[in-house]
Amino acid sequence: MGETIRDAGGAIHVTGLTELARDLKKTAPELGKAVRKVNLEAAKTIESAAKLLAEGVGRQAQGASEALRTTATPQAAYINLTEDADHPFALGAEFGAKHDIERTRGVKRIQTHQGSRVDKKTGKTVKDSRGNRYIEDRTGAHAIKGWNQFKDWRGNQWAPDTENGVGYFLHPAVRDTHDVVIAEYGHAIEALLQRNVFYQ
């Protein structure tokens, strides 16, 4: 295996891993599955570190860390942090937010159809992402200062510096476990190769 490279997005690339997975798929399909397992274990190592860091950040980050999902293929490992109905605050907990940003609350959306009459005093006709038409009723709209429930904004661009880099728990975990993950890769791939014909 060759060197490891971290790109601008923070992904760790192990030089030669893709080629190894491709060759194993051709000559020993069962070993391709084994490489996928190695990738999944690497992702879970980072996931565990992220959850541990989240505990130290606070309750919000700890809850958000439950939204972490790990998957893998023979070519790569993936760790996703996705907002869902149970964790709508997940990304804010990881990246933080700019505070005292003015937001509008109390706007109602009433579905309508093209050509419907719209009261110009109360709202206007708008379309959602699927092209459905709505009346936007702003009679109860009011401004608030928002996003203060999150920690300070730490940006969303990868930086190798753990102290000043992006993220509060997931990205720091990727940075902190880099050497551990690479060592795990090396030992696991070496063990796989020693058990098959490439070393015979």
Backbone hydrogen bonds, N-H to C=O, Kabsch-Sander energy under -0.5 kcal/mol:
donor,donor_aa,acceptor,acceptor_aa,energy
2,G,15,T,-2.3
5,I,13,H,-2.8
7,D,5,I,-0.5
7,D,11,A,-2.0
10,G,7,D,-1.9
13,H,5,I,-3.9
13,H,11,A,-0.6
14,V,12,I,-0.5
15,T,3,E,-2.7
15,T,13,H,-0.8
17,L,14,V,-2.1
20,L,16,G,-2.4
21,A,17,L,-2.7
22,R,18,T,-2.1
23,D,19,E,-2.4
24,L,20,L,-2.6
25,K,21,A,-1.9
26,K,22,R,-1.3
27,T,23,D,-2.4
28,A,24,L,-3.1
31,L,28,A,-1.7
32,G,28,A,-1.1
33,K,29,P,-1.3
34,A,30,E,-1.2
35,V,31,L,-2.2
36,R,32,G,-1.8
37,K,33,K,-1.8
38,V,34,A,-1.9
39,N,35,V,-2.4
40,L,36,R,-2.4
41,E,37,K,-2.3
42,A,38,V,-1.9
43,A,39,N,-2.2
44,K,40,L,-2.3
45,T,41,E,-1.8
46,I,42,A,-1.6
47,E,43,A,-2.5
48,S,44,K,-2.6
49,A,45,T,-1.8
50,A,46,I,-2.6
51,K,47,E,-2.3
52,L,48,S,-1.9
53,L,49,A,-2.3
54,A,50,A,-2.4
55,E,51,K,-1.4
56,G,52,L,-0.9
56,G,53,L,-0.7
57,V,53,L,-1.2
58,G,54,A,-2.0
62,Q,58,G,-2.4
63,G,59,R,-2.5
64,A,60,Q,-2.4
65,S,61,A,-2.1
66,E,62,Q,-0.5
66,E,63,G,-1.1
67,A,64,A,-2.2
68,L,65,S,-1.5
69,R,80,N,-2.3
71,T,78,Y,-2.0
73,T,76,A,-2.9
78,Y,71,T,-2.9
80,N,69,R,-2.9
82,T,67,A,-0.9
82,T,80,N,-0.5
90,A,87,H,-1.5
93,A,89,F,-2.3
94,E,90,A,-1.5
95,F,91,L,-3.0
96,G,92,G,-2.1
97,A,151,K,-2.3
101,I,146,G,-1.5
103,R,144,I,-3.4
105,R,103,R,-0.5
105,R,142,H,-3.1
108,K,106,G,-0.5
108,K,137,D,-2.4
110,I,108,K,-0.5
110,I,135,I,-2.6
111,Q,109,R,-0.5
112,T,133,R,-2.1
116,S,113,H,-2.4
120,K,118,V,-0.7
122,T,119,D,-1.0
123,G,119,D,-2.0
124,K,136,E,-0.7
126,V,134,Y,-2.9
128,D,132,N,-2.1
131,G,128,D,-1.8
134,Y,126,V,-3.1
135,I,110,I,-3.3
136,E,124,K,-2.7
136,E,134,Y,-0.6
137,D,108,K,-2.6
137,D,135,I,-0.9
138,R,122,T,-3.1
138,R,136,E,-0.7
140,G,106,G,-0.5
141,A,138,R,-1.5
142,H,105,R,-2.4
144,I,103,R,-2.9
146,G,101,I,-3.5
146,G,144,I,-0.6
150,F,147,W,-1.4
153,W,97,A,-0.9
154,R,95,F,-2.7
158,W,8,A,-0.7
162,T,160,P,-0.6
165,G,161,D,-1.7
168,Y,94,E,-0.8
173,A,169,F,-1.3
174,V,170,L,-2.0
175,R,171,H,-2.1
176,D,172,P,-3.0
177,T,173,A,-2.1
178,H,175,R,-0.9
181,V,177,T,-3.2
182,I,178,H,-2.3
183,A,179,D,-2.1
184,E,180,V,-2.4
185,Y,181,V,-2.6
186,G,182,I,-2.5
187,H,183,A,-2.4
188,A,184,E,-2.7
189,I,185,Y,-2.9
190,E,186,G,-2.1
191,A,187,H,-2.1
192,L,188,A,-2.1
193,L,189,I,-2.5
194,Q,190,E,-2.1
195,R,191,A,-0.9
195,R,192,L,-0.7
196,N,193,L,-1.4
199,Y,193,L,-0.6
199,Y,196,N,-1.8
200,Q,197,V,-1.4
